[in-house]
Amino acid sequence: MNLNCKPGYGHPDKRNCQRADVDALAFTLEWRCQDCGKLLGKGNGFQMHIRRKPAEFLASFPITAKCPGCGALNVMDKN
C-alpha cells in the first residue's frame, strides 16, 4: 500500500493518486495499550500502521511494542 495516496502524505505533486487503493485496505482497527489506552497503531487485518514522530512504518504480525506513554509491553497478533 502506498501511504503517499492519503491526503497530507508525501510530495504535493503526487497526492492525486487513485482513492480506490486507499479505501480497499483502510487502516481502521485501533491497537491501544492494554494498561493506559494510548493509541499504538492502526491495522487493516494484514499490517499495522505505526506512527511515532519522526518514524512511521508498516509492520507485520505478530507485533511487540513498548507503550510510549506508560512503558507497558504490548503484543498484537493477527486475530
PyMOL Python script that loads the backbone (N, CA, C, O; Angstrom):
from pymol import cmd

cmd.read_pdbstr("""\
ATOM      1  N   MET A   1       0.835  -1.171   0.000  1.00  0.00           N
ATOM      2  CA  MET A   1       0.000   0.000   0.000  1.00  0.00           C
ATOM      3  C   MET A   1       0.880   1.235   0.000  1.00  0.00           C
ATOM      4  O   MET A   1       1.870   1.291   0.729  1.00  0.00           O
ATOM      5  N   ASN A   2       0.542   2.194  -0.785  1.00  0.00           N
ATOM      6  CA  ASN A   2       1.299   3.415  -0.891  1.00  0.00           C
ATOM      7  C   ASN A   2       0.675   4.474   0.007  1.00  0.00           C
ATOM      8  O   ASN A   2      -0.421   4.956  -0.278  1.00  0.00           O
ATOM      9  N   LEU A   3       1.357   4.841   1.086  1.00  0.00           N
ATOM     10  CA  LEU A   3       0.823   5.831   2.017  1.00  0.00           C
ATOM     11  C   LEU A   3       0.785   7.224   1.413  1.00  0.00           C
ATOM     12  O   LEU A   3       0.098   8.102   1.935  1.00  0.00           O
ATOM     13  N   ASN A   4       1.516   7.446   0.316  1.00  0.00           N
ATOM     14  CA  ASN A   4       1.513   8.746  -0.329  1.00  0.00           C
ATOM     15  C   ASN A   4       0.178   9.067  -0.976  1.00  0.00           C
ATOM     16  O   ASN A   4      -0.054  10.218  -1.348  1.00  0.00           O
ATOM     17  N   CYS A   5      -0.696   8.100  -1.122  1.00  0.00           N
ATOM     18  CA  CYS A   5      -2.009   8.346  -1.712  1.00  0.00           C
ATOM     19  C   CYS A   5      -2.954   9.011  -0.722  1.00  0.00           C
ATOM     20  O   CYS A   5      -3.966   9.580  -1.132  1.00  0.00           O
ATOM     21  N   LYS A   6      -2.654   8.955   0.557  1.00  0.00           N
ATOM     22  CA  LYS A   6      -3.525   9.580   1.542  1.00  0.00           C
ATOM     23  C   LYS A   6      -3.297  11.083   1.555  1.00  0.00           C
ATOM     24  O   LYS A   6      -2.164  11.539   1.398  1.00  0.00           O
ATOM     25  N   PRO A   7      -4.354  11.853   1.738  1.00  0.00           N
ATOM     26  CA  PRO A   7      -4.197  13.305   1.797  1.00  0.00           C
ATOM     27  C   PRO A   7      -3.258  13.706   2.927  1.00  0.00           C
ATOM     28  O   PRO A   7      -3.345  13.184   4.038  1.00  0.00           O
ATOM     29  N   GLY A   8      -2.364  14.635   2.630  1.00  0.00           N
ATOM     30  CA  GLY A   8      -1.433  15.106   3.633  1.00  0.00           C
ATOM     31  C   GLY A   8      -0.131  14.344   3.669  1.00  0.00           C
ATOM     32  O   GLY A   8       0.794  14.754   4.371  1.00  0.00           O
ATOM     33  N   TYR A   9      -0.023  13.248   2.939  1.00  0.00           N
ATOM     34  CA  TYR A   9       1.200  12.475   2.888  1.00  0.00           C
ATOM     35  C   TYR A   9       1.968  12.799   1.613  1.00  0.00           C
ATOM     36  O   TYR A   9       1.377  13.120   0.582  1.00  0.00           O
ATOM     37  N   GLY A  10       3.275  12.710   1.697  1.00  0.00           N
ATOM     38  CA  GLY A  10       4.113  12.754   0.507  1.00  0.00           C
ATOM     39  C   GLY A  10       4.241  14.112  -0.148  1.00  0.00           C
ATOM     40  O   GLY A  10       3.842  15.139   0.402  1.00  0.00           O
ATOM     41  N   HIS A  11       4.804  14.084  -1.329  1.00  0.00           N
ATOM     42  CA  HIS A  11       5.079  15.279  -2.122  1.00  0.00           C
ATOM     43  C   HIS A  11       3.780  15.832  -2.699  1.00  0.00           C
ATOM     44  O   HIS A  11       2.933  15.056  -3.142  1.00  0.00           O
ATOM     45  N   PRO A  12       3.599  17.167  -2.706  1.00  0.00           N
ATOM     46  CA  PRO A  12       2.344  17.752  -3.199  1.00  0.00           C
ATOM     47  C   PRO A  12       1.990  17.356  -4.632  1.00  0.00           C
ATOM     48  O   PRO A  12       0.810  17.276  -4.971  1.00  0.00           O
ATOM     49  N   ASP A  13       2.991  17.106  -5.477  1.00  0.00           N
ATOM     50  CA  ASP A  13       2.716  16.724  -6.862  1.00  0.00           C
ATOM     51  C   ASP A  13       2.198  15.302  -6.986  1.00  0.00           C
ATOM     52  O   ASP A  13       1.641  14.938  -8.021  1.00  0.00           O
ATOM     53  N   LYS A  14       2.372  14.492  -5.952  1.00  0.00           N
ATOM     54  CA  LYS A  14       1.992  13.076  -6.021  1.00  0.00           C
ATOM     55  C   LYS A  14       0.793  12.743  -5.147  1.00  0.00           C
ATOM     56  O   LYS A  14       0.561  11.569  -4.857  1.00  0.00           O
ATOM     57  N   ARG A  15       0.031  13.730  -4.722  1.00  0.00           N
ATOM     58  CA  ARG A  15      -1.108  13.488  -3.824  1.00  0.00           C
ATOM     59  C   ARG A  15      -2.388  13.122  -4.553  1.00  0.00           C
ATOM     60  O   ARG A  15      -3.377  12.792  -3.898  1.00  0.00           O
ATOM     61  N   ASN A  16      -2.415  13.166  -5.863  1.00  0.00           N
ATOM     62  CA  ASN A  16      -3.649  12.887  -6.594  1.00  0.00           C
ATOM     63  C   ASN A  16      -3.680  11.447  -7.080  1.00  0.00           C
ATOM     64  O   ASN A  16      -3.954  11.197  -8.254  1.00  0.00           O
ATOM     65  N   CYS A  17      -3.400  10.488  -6.185  1.00  0.00           N
ATOM     66  CA  CYS A  17      -3.432   9.062  -6.505  1.00  0.00           C
ATOM     67  C   CYS A  17      -4.874   8.567  -6.544  1.00  0.00           C
ATOM     68  O   CYS A  17      -5.796   9.273  -6.135  1.00  0.00           O
ATOM     69  N   GLN A  18      -5.054   7.362  -7.034  1.00  0.00           N
ATOM     70  CA  GLN A  18      -6.372   6.739  -7.076  1.00  0.00           C
ATOM     71  C   GLN A  18      -6.857   6.474  -5.655  1.00  0.00           C
ATOM     72  O   GLN A  18      -6.128   5.852  -4.882  1.00  0.00           O
ATOM     73  N   ARG A  19      -8.038   6.912  -5.281  1.00  0.00           N
ATOM     74  CA  ARG A  19      -8.578   6.701  -3.941  1.00  0.00           C
ATOM     75  C   ARG A  19      -8.976   5.243  -3.707  1.00  0.00           C
ATOM     76  O   ARG A  19      -9.056   4.816  -2.555  1.00  0.00           O
ATOM     77  N   ALA A  20      -9.223   4.476  -4.753  1.00  0.00           N
ATOM     78  CA  ALA A  20      -9.640   3.078  -4.590  1.00  0.00           C
ATOM     79  C   ALA A  20      -8.567   2.268  -3.879  1.00  0.00           C
ATOM     80  O   ALA A  20      -8.897   1.364  -3.112  1.00  0.00           O
ATOM     81  N   ASP A  21      -7.282   2.568  -4.113  1.00  0.00           N
ATOM     82  CA  ASP A  21      -6.196   1.849  -3.464  1.00  0.00           C
ATOM     83  C   ASP A  21      -6.256   2.018  -1.947  1.00  0.00           C
ATOM     84  O   ASP A  21      -6.071   1.051  -1.209  1.00  0.00           O
ATOM     85  N   VAL A  22      -6.507   3.210  -1.489  1.00  0.00           N
ATOM     86  CA  VAL A  22      -6.505   3.513  -0.069  1.00  0.00           C
ATOM     87  C   VAL A  22      -7.741   2.939   0.614  1.00  0.00           C
ATOM     88  O   VAL A  22      -7.631   2.352   1.690  1.00  0.00           O
ATOM     89  N   ASP A  23      -8.912   3.099   0.008  1.00  0.00           N
ATOM     90  CA  ASP A  23     -10.149   2.641   0.624  1.00  0.00           C
ATOM     91  C   ASP A  23     -10.215   1.126   0.776  1.00  0.00           C
ATOM     92  O   ASP A  23     -10.816   0.631   1.729  1.00  0.00           O
ATOM     93  N   ALA A  24      -9.603   0.377  -0.152  1.00  0.00           N
ATOM     94  CA  ALA A  24      -9.668  -1.078  -0.124  1.00  0.00           C
ATOM     95  C   ALA A  24      -8.967  -1.646   1.111  1.00  0.00           C
ATOM     96  O   ALA A  24      -9.403  -2.663   1.650  1.00  0.00           O
ATOM     97  N   LEU A  25      -7.895  -1.008   1.561  1.00  0.00           N
ATOM     98  CA  LEU A  25      -7.135  -1.510   2.696  1.00  0.00           C
ATOM     99  C   LEU A  25      -7.028  -0.451   3.786  1.00  0.00           C
ATOM    100  O   LEU A  25      -5.941  -0.205   4.309  1.00  0.00           O
ATOM    101  N   ALA A  26      -8.134   0.168   4.127  1.00  0.00           N
ATOM    102  CA  ALA A  26      -8.128   1.243   5.116  1.00  0.00           C
ATOM    103  C   ALA A  26      -7.675   0.726   6.483  1.00  0.00           C
ATOM    104  O   ALA A  26      -8.080  -0.352   6.919  1.00  0.00           O
ATOM    105  N   PHE A  27      -6.844   1.500   7.137  1.00  0.00           N
ATOM    106  CA  PHE A  27      -6.345   1.159   8.462  1.00  0.00           C
ATOM    107  C   PHE A  27      -7.335   1.698   9.500  1.00  0.00           C
ATOM    108  O   PHE A  27      -7.230   2.847   9.928  1.00  0.00           O
ATOM    109  N   THR A  28      -8.286   0.865   9.895  1.00  0.00           N
ATOM    110  CA  THR A  28      -9.354   1.312  10.785  1.00  0.00           C
ATOM    111  C   THR A  28      -9.358   0.602  12.138  1.00  0.00           C
ATOM    112  O   THR A  28      -9.995   1.090  13.072  1.00  0.00           O
ATOM    113  N   LEU A  29      -8.673  -0.528  12.276  1.00  0.00           N
ATOM    114  CA  LEU A  29      -8.648  -1.260  13.549  1.00  0.00           C
ATOM    115  C   LEU A  29      -7.610  -0.636  14.475  1.00  0.00           C
ATOM    116  O   LEU A  29      -6.427  -0.591  14.139  1.00  0.00           O
ATOM    117  N   GLU A  30      -8.044  -0.156  15.633  1.00  0.00           N
ATOM    118  CA  GLU A  30      -7.129   0.511  16.548  1.00  0.00           C
ATOM    119  C   GLU A  30      -6.441  -0.481  17.475  1.00  0.00           C
ATOM    120  O   GLU A  30      -7.069  -1.408  17.985  1.00  0.00           O
ATOM    121  N   TRP A  31      -5.137  -0.274  17.689  1.00  0.00           N
ATOM    122  CA  TRP A  31      -4.358  -1.049  18.650  1.00  0.00           C
ATOM    123  C   TRP A  31      -4.018  -0.096  19.793  1.00  0.00           C
ATOM    124  O   TRP A  31      -3.278   0.870  19.601  1.00  0.00           O
ATOM    125  N   ARG A  32      -4.552  -0.364  20.969  1.00  0.00           N
ATOM    126  CA  ARG A  32      -4.350   0.512  22.120  1.00  0.00           C
ATOM    127  C   ARG A  32      -3.589  -0.220  23.226  1.00  0.00           C
ATOM    128  O   ARG A  32      -3.657  -1.444  23.339  1.00  0.00           O
ATOM    129  N   CYS A  33      -2.872   0.545  24.029  1.00  0.00           N
ATOM    130  CA  CYS A  33      -2.115  -0.008  25.154  1.00  0.00           C
ATOM    131  C   CYS A  33      -3.077  -0.703  26.108  1.00  0.00           C
ATOM    132  O   CYS A  33      -4.144  -0.176  26.422  1.00  0.00           O
ATOM    133  N   GLN A  34      -2.692  -1.881  26.563  1.00  0.00           N
ATOM    134  CA  GLN A  34      -3.533  -2.649  27.473  1.00  0.00           C
ATOM    135  C   GLN A  34      -3.625  -2.014  28.860  1.00  0.00           C
ATOM    136  O   GLN A  34      -4.560  -2.312  29.603  1.00  0.00           O
ATOM    137  N   ASP A  35      -2.681  -1.148  29.226  1.00  0.00           N
ATOM    138  CA  ASP A  35      -2.698  -0.521  30.553  1.00  0.00           C
ATOM    139  C   ASP A  35      -3.297   0.882  30.554  1.00  0.00           C
ATOM    140  O   ASP A  35      -4.181   1.173  31.360  1.00  0.00           O
ATOM    141  N   CYS A  36      -2.826   1.761  29.659  1.00  0.00           N
ATOM    142  CA  CYS A  36      -3.266   3.159  29.706  1.00  0.00           C
ATOM    143  C   CYS A  36      -4.215   3.564  28.577  1.00  0.00           C
ATOM    144  O   CYS A  36      -4.815   4.637  28.633  1.00  0.00           O
ATOM    145  N   GLY A  37      -4.357   2.718  27.553  1.00  0.00           N
ATOM    146  CA  GLY A  37      -5.283   3.005  26.464  1.00  0.00           C
ATOM    147  C   GLY A  37      -4.743   3.908  25.370  1.00  0.00           C
ATOM    148  O   GLY A  37      -5.495   4.290  24.474  1.00  0.00           O
ATOM    149  N   LYS A  38      -3.455   4.265  25.414  1.00  0.00           N
ATOM    150  CA  LYS A  38      -2.860   5.109  24.380  1.00  0.00           C
ATOM    151  C   LYS A  38      -2.850   4.378  23.041  1.00  0.00           C
ATOM    152  O   LYS A  38      -2.568   3.181  22.983  1.00  0.00           O
ATOM    153  N   LEU A  39      -3.157   5.096  21.972  1.00  0.00           N
ATOM    154  CA  LEU A  39      -3.168   4.511  20.631  1.00  0.00           C
ATOM    155  C   LEU A  39      -1.747   4.171  20.207  1.00  0.00           C
ATOM    156  O   LEU A  39      -0.879   5.043  20.175  1.00  0.00           O
ATOM    157  N   LEU A  40      -1.510   2.903  19.880  1.00  0.00           N
ATOM    158  CA  LEU A  40      -0.193   2.440  19.455  1.00  0.00           C
ATOM    159  C   LEU A  40      -0.093   2.332  17.938  1.00  0.00           C
ATOM    160  O   LEU A  40       0.986   2.510  17.373  1.00  0.00           O
ATOM    161  N   GLY A  41      -1.198   2.046  17.283  1.00  0.00           N
ATOM    162  CA  GLY A  41      -1.183   1.901  15.834  1.00  0.00           C
ATOM    163  C   GLY A  41      -2.576   1.605  15.315  1.00  0.00           C
ATOM    164  O   GLY A  41      -3.521   1.413  16.080  1.00  0.00           O
ATOM    165  N   LYS A  42      -2.680   1.573  13.976  1.00  0.00           N
ATOM    166  CA  LYS A  42      -3.939   1.223  13.335  1.00  0.00           C
ATOM    167  C   LYS A  42      -3.664   0.122  12.325  1.00  0.00           C
ATOM    168  O   LYS A  42      -2.681   0.165  11.584  1.00  0.00           O
ATOM    169  N   GLY A  43      -4.550  -0.864  12.310  1.00  0.00           N
ATOM    170  CA  GLY A  43      -4.351  -2.013  11.440  1.00  0.00           C
ATOM    171  C   GLY A  43      -5.466  -2.178  10.437  1.00  0.00           C
ATOM    172  O   GLY A  43      -6.530  -1.567  10.548  1.00  0.00           O
ATOM    173  N   ASN A  44      -5.193  -3.032   9.438  1.00  0.00           N
ATOM    174  CA  ASN A  44      -6.190  -3.363   8.430  1.00  0.00           C
ATOM    175  C   ASN A  44      -6.432  -4.864   8.369  1.00  0.00           C
ATOM    176  O   ASN A  44      -7.061  -5.350   7.429  1.00  0.00           O
ATOM    177  N   GLY A  45      -5.942  -5.608   9.362  1.00  0.00           N
ATOM    178  CA  GLY A  45      -6.098  -7.053   9.375  1.00  0.00           C
ATOM    179  C   GLY A  45      -4.905  -7.788   8.806  1.00  0.00           C
ATOM    180  O   GLY A  45      -4.737  -8.982   9.053  1.00  0.00           O
ATOM    181  N   PHE A  46      -4.072  -7.089   8.045  1.00  0.00           N
ATOM    182  CA  PHE A  46      -2.893  -7.692   7.431  1.00  0.00           C
ATOM    183  C   PHE A  46      -1.605  -7.043   7.928  1.00  0.00           C
ATOM    184  O   PHE A  46      -0.586  -7.714   8.093  1.00  0.00           O
ATOM    185  N   GLN A  47      -1.656  -5.736   8.165  1.00  0.00           N
ATOM    186  CA  GLN A  47      -0.497  -4.971   8.611  1.00  0.00           C
ATOM    187  C   GLN A  47      -0.932  -3.946   9.644  1.00  0.00           C
ATOM    188  O   GLN A  47      -2.115  -3.625   9.764  1.00  0.00           O
ATOM    189  N   MET A  48       0.040  -3.439  10.385  1.00  0.00           N
ATOM    190  CA  MET A  48      -0.213  -2.397  11.368  1.00  0.00           C
ATOM    191  C   MET A  48       0.566  -1.149  10.957  1.00  0.00           C
ATOM    192  O   MET A  48       1.763  -1.217  10.677  1.00  0.00           O
ATOM    193  N   HIS A  49      -0.126  -0.013  10.925  1.00  0.00           N
ATOM    194  CA  HIS A  49       0.496   1.275  10.622  1.00  0.00           C
ATOM    195  C   HIS A  49       0.834   1.937  11.947  1.00  0.00           C
ATOM    196  O   HIS A  49      -0.054   2.231  12.747  1.00  0.00           O
ATOM    197  N   ILE A  50       2.130   2.172  12.177  1.00  0.00           N
ATOM    198  CA  ILE A  50       2.592   2.744  13.430  1.00  0.00           C
ATOM    199  C   ILE A  50       3.287   4.058  13.129  1.00  0.00           C
ATOM    200  O   ILE A  50       4.159   4.129  12.263  1.00  0.00           O
ATOM    201  N   ARG A  51       2.893   5.101  13.852  1.00  0.00           N
ATOM    202  CA  ARG A  51       3.473   6.429  13.638  1.00  0.00           C
ATOM    203  C   ARG A  51       3.933   6.988  14.973  1.00  0.00           C
ATOM    204  O   ARG A  51       3.118   7.270  15.852  1.00  0.00           O
ATOM    205  N   ARG A  52       5.220   7.144  15.118  1.00  0.00           N
ATOM    206  CA  ARG A  52       5.843   7.783  16.282  1.00  0.00           C
ATOM    207  C   ARG A  52       6.871   8.750  15.729  1.00  0.00           C
ATOM    208  O   ARG A  52       7.895   8.336  15.186  1.00  0.00           O
ATOM    209  N   LYS A  53       6.599  10.029  15.867  1.00  0.00           N
ATOM    210  CA  LYS A  53       7.486  11.029  15.266  1.00  0.00           C
ATOM    211  C   LYS A  53       8.902  10.842  15.761  1.00  0.00           C
ATOM    212  O   LYS A  53       9.096  10.682  16.967  1.00  0.00           O
ATOM    213  N   PRO A  54       9.896  10.852  14.904  1.00  0.00           N
ATOM    214  CA  PRO A  54       9.864  11.098  13.468  1.00  0.00           C
ATOM    215  C   PRO A  54       9.685   9.835  12.632  1.00  0.00           C
ATOM    216  O   PRO A  54       9.756   9.914  11.406  1.00  0.00           O
ATOM    217  N   ALA A  55       9.455   8.670  13.244  1.00  0.00           N
ATOM    218  CA  ALA A  55       9.353   7.423  12.493  1.00  0.00           C
ATOM    219  C   ALA A  55       7.909   7.088  12.141  1.00  0.00           C
ATOM    220  O   ALA A  55       6.977   7.413  12.876  1.00  0.00           O
ATOM    221  N   GLU A  56       7.750   6.428  10.997  1.00  0.00           N
ATOM    222  CA  GLU A  56       6.445   5.939  10.560  1.00  0.00           C
ATOM    223  C   GLU A  56       6.704   4.689   9.721  1.00  0.00           C
ATOM    224  O   GLU A  56       7.537   4.702   8.815  1.00  0.00           O
ATOM    225  N   PHE A  57       5.981   3.609  10.032  1.00  0.00           N
ATOM    226  CA  PHE A  57       6.234   2.379   9.293  1.00  0.00           C
ATOM    227  C   PHE A  57       5.047   1.440   9.338  1.00  0.00           C
ATOM    228  O   PHE A  57       4.106   1.642  10.106  1.00  0.00           O
ATOM    229  N   LEU A  58       5.103   0.404   8.501  1.00  0.00           N
ATOM    230  CA  LEU A  58       4.122  -0.678   8.483  1.00  0.00           C
ATOM    231  C   LEU A  58       4.799  -1.917   9.045  1.00  0.00           C
ATOM    232  O   LEU A  58       5.954  -2.195   8.721  1.00  0.00           O
ATOM    233  N   ALA A  59       4.091  -2.662   9.882  1.00  0.00           N
ATOM    234  CA  ALA A  59       4.648  -3.859  10.492  1.00  0.00           C
ATOM    235  C   ALA A  59       3.710  -5.036  10.261  1.00  0.00           C
ATOM    236  O   ALA A  59       2.492  -4.878  10.180  1.00  0.00           O
ATOM    237  N   SER A  60       4.306  -6.215  10.158  1.00  0.00           N
ATOM    238  CA  SER A  60       3.544  -7.450  10.021  1.00  0.00           C
ATOM    239  C   SER A  60       3.344  -8.070  11.395  1.00  0.00           C
ATOM    240  O   SER A  60       4.063  -7.747  12.341  1.00  0.00           O
ATOM    241  N   PHE A  61       2.370  -8.958  11.501  1.00  0.00           N
ATOM    242  CA  PHE A  61       2.059  -9.607  12.776  1.00  0.00           C
ATOM    243  C   PHE A  61       2.971 -10.801  13.000  1.00  0.00           C
ATOM    244  O   PHE A  61       3.446 -11.382  12.024  1.00  0.00           O
ATOM    245  N   PRO A  62       3.235 -11.189  14.230  1.00  0.00           N
ATOM    246  CA  PRO A  62       2.901 -10.554  15.499  1.00  0.00           C
ATOM    247  C   PRO A  62       3.794  -9.336  15.753  1.00  0.00           C
ATOM    248  O   PRO A  62       4.918  -9.268  15.256  1.00  0.00           O
ATOM    249  N   ILE A  63       3.284  -8.378  16.530  1.00  0.00           N
ATOM    250  CA  ILE A  63       3.996  -7.138  16.824  1.00  0.00           C
ATOM    251  C   ILE A  63       4.114  -6.987  18.335  1.00  0.00           C
ATOM    252  O   ILE A  63       3.157  -7.235  19.067  1.00  0.00           O
ATOM    253  N   THR A  64       5.282  -6.582  18.791  1.00  0.00           N
ATOM    254  CA  THR A  64       5.505  -6.265  20.196  1.00  0.00           C
ATOM    255  C   THR A  64       5.979  -4.826  20.265  1.00  0.00           C
ATOM    256  O   THR A  64       6.883  -4.439  19.525  1.00  0.00           O
ATOM    257  N   ALA A  65       5.383  -4.023  21.145  1.00  0.00           N
ATOM    258  CA  ALA A  65       5.767  -2.620  21.267  1.00  0.00           C
ATOM    259  C   ALA A  65       5.664  -2.166  22.712  1.00  0.00           C
ATOM    260  O   ALA A  65       4.781  -2.590  23.458  1.00  0.00           O
ATOM    261  N   LYS A  66       6.586  -1.295  23.084  1.00  0.00           N
ATOM    262  CA  LYS A  66       6.547  -0.659  24.397  1.00  0.00           C
ATOM    263  C   LYS A  66       5.740   0.621  24.260  1.00  0.00           C
ATOM    264  O   LYS A  66       5.992   1.425  23.362  1.00  0.00           O
ATOM    265  N   CYS A  67       4.779   0.813  25.141  1.00  0.00           N
ATOM    266  CA  CYS A  67       3.933   2.000  25.095  1.00  0.00           C
ATOM    267  C   CYS A  67       4.766   3.235  25.401  1.00  0.00           C
ATOM    268  O   CYS A  67       5.484   3.262  26.401  1.00  0.00           O
ATOM    269  N   PRO A  68       4.683   4.264  24.550  1.00  0.00           N
ATOM    270  CA  PRO A  68       5.434   5.483  24.820  1.00  0.00           C
ATOM    271  C   PRO A  68       4.858   6.288  25.984  1.00  0.00           C
ATOM    272  O   PRO A  68       5.518   7.189  26.502  1.00  0.00           O
ATOM    273  N   GLY A  69       3.640   5.970  26.394  1.00  0.00           N
ATOM    274  CA  GLY A  69       3.008   6.689  27.495  1.00  0.00           C
ATOM    275  C   GLY A  69       3.364   6.134  28.864  1.00  0.00           C
ATOM    276  O   GLY A  69       3.855   6.859  29.730  1.00  0.00           O
ATOM    277  N   CYS A  70       3.112   4.826  29.058  1.00  0.00           N
ATOM    278  CA  CYS A  70       3.294   4.235  30.385  1.00  0.00           C
ATOM    279  C   CYS A  70       4.424   3.213  30.456  1.00  0.00           C
ATOM    280  O   CYS A  70       4.809   2.797  31.549  1.00  0.00           O
ATOM    281  N   GLY A  71       4.960   2.804  29.311  1.00  0.00           N
ATOM    282  CA  GLY A  71       6.076   1.861  29.299  1.00  0.00           C
ATOM    283  C   GLY A  71       5.663   0.404  29.315  1.00  0.00           C
ATOM    284  O   GLY A  71       6.532  -0.467  29.372  1.00  0.00           O
ATOM    285  N   ALA A  72       4.372   0.100  29.268  1.00  0.00           N
ATOM    286  CA  ALA A  72       3.904  -1.295  29.286  1.00  0.00           C
ATOM    287  C   ALA A  72       4.253  -1.985  27.971  1.00  0.00           C
ATOM    288  O   ALA A  72       4.234  -1.367  26.906  1.00  0.00           O
ATOM    289  N   LEU A  73       4.571  -3.269  28.060  1.00  0.00           N
ATOM    290  CA  LEU A  73       4.870  -4.058  26.880  1.00  0.00           C
ATOM    291  C   LEU A  73       3.555  -4.612  26.327  1.00  0.00           C
ATOM    292  O   LEU A  73       2.790  -5.250  27.050  1.00  0.00           O
ATOM    293  N   ASN A  74       3.298  -4.362  25.038  1.00  0.00           N
ATOM    294  CA  ASN A  74       2.058  -4.782  24.391  1.00  0.00           C
ATOM    295  C   ASN A  74       2.375  -5.715  23.235  1.00  0.00           C
ATOM    296  O   ASN A  74       3.358  -5.521  22.520  1.00  0.00           O
ATOM    297  N   VAL A  75       1.543  -6.724  23.058  1.00  0.00           N
ATOM    298  CA  VAL A  75       1.697  -7.680  21.965  1.00  0.00           C
ATOM    299  C   VAL A  75       0.398  -7.726  21.167  1.00  0.00           C
ATOM    300  O   VAL A  75      -0.690  -7.806  21.738  1.00  0.00           O
ATOM    301  N   MET A  76       0.523  -7.675  19.846  1.00  0.00           N
ATOM    302  CA  MET A  76      -0.641  -7.786  18.975  1.00  0.00           C
ATOM    303  C   MET A  76      -0.367  -8.901  17.975  1.00  0.00           C
ATOM    304  O   MET A  76       0.643  -8.902  17.271  1.00  0.00           O
ATOM    305  N   ASP A  77      -1.303  -9.855  17.935  1.00  0.00           N
ATOM    306  CA  ASP A  77      -1.215 -10.948  16.975  1.00  0.00           C
ATOM    307  C   ASP A  77      -2.415 -10.823  16.043  1.00  0.00           C
ATOM    308  O   ASP A  77      -3.450 -10.271  16.418  1.00  0.00           O
ATOM    309  N   LYS A  78      -2.272 -11.327  14.855  1.00  0.00           N
ATOM    310  CA  LYS A  78      -3.374 -11.282  13.880  1.00  0.00           C
ATOM    311  C   LYS A  78      -4.539 -12.074  14.438  1.00  0.00           C
ATOM    312  O   LYS A  78      -4.380 -13.231  14.825  1.00  0.00           O
ATOM    313  N   ASN A  79      -5.710 -11.456  14.481  1.00  0.00           N
ATOM    314  CA  ASN A  79      -6.908 -12.126  15.033  1.00  0.00           C
ATOM    315  C   ASN A  79      -7.709 -12.776  13.956  1.00  0.00           C
ATOM    316  O   ASN A  79      -8.743 -13.383  14.236  1.00  0.00           O
TER     317      ASN A  79
END
""", "prot")
cmd.dss("prot")
cmd.show_as("cartoon", "prot")
cmd.util.cbc("prot")
cmd.orient("prot")
